Amino acid sequence: MASLSTLSDLDLEKQVATLSKELAALRKAVAKRGGGYYEDGRDAASDYYAQLADRISDAMPAIRKQGRAIEKTARDHPATAAAVGLVVVGLVASLLLSRR
């Protein structure tokens, strides 16, 4: 006749084997769902990128026109352009240093 410790060891082994099978099934289910979420996220990001590219391409003529106007102003007034550039650099540096 088997001792009590042997019977409990067999029961524990069966339970561990059953739990291992359930864990493997859960891992498969999570992997399938994770892949689906990845695909959904990738599709959403692709859609946002396409919308952003459309908006930017529509706005490019106006952006170029403003860029040329700014370039002309900077050439006509180099001291003012340098002062504005230094102010912008100072603001960016103060923002970066204040976060530390």
C-alpha positions, 0 to 999 in steps of 0.5 A: 500500500502506498504511503500518504506522502506518496499519494499527495506527491502524485496529486501535486504532480497531477495538479502541476501538470494540469496547471502547466497545460492551462498556463500554456493555453493562456499564453497562446491566447495572450499571444493571439490577442497581442498580435491583434492589438499590434496589428490594430495599433500599426494600422491606426499609426499608419492612418494618422501618418497618412492624414498628417502627410496629407495636411502637411502637403496641403500646407507646404505652399504656404509654409514655403511662402512664409519661409521665403518672407522670413529669409528676406526679412533676415537678410534685410535686418541681420542684427535683428535676426541674430538677436531673435536667434539668441533669444530663442536659443536662450529660451530653449536652454533655460527650458532644458536646464530647468527640467534637471 
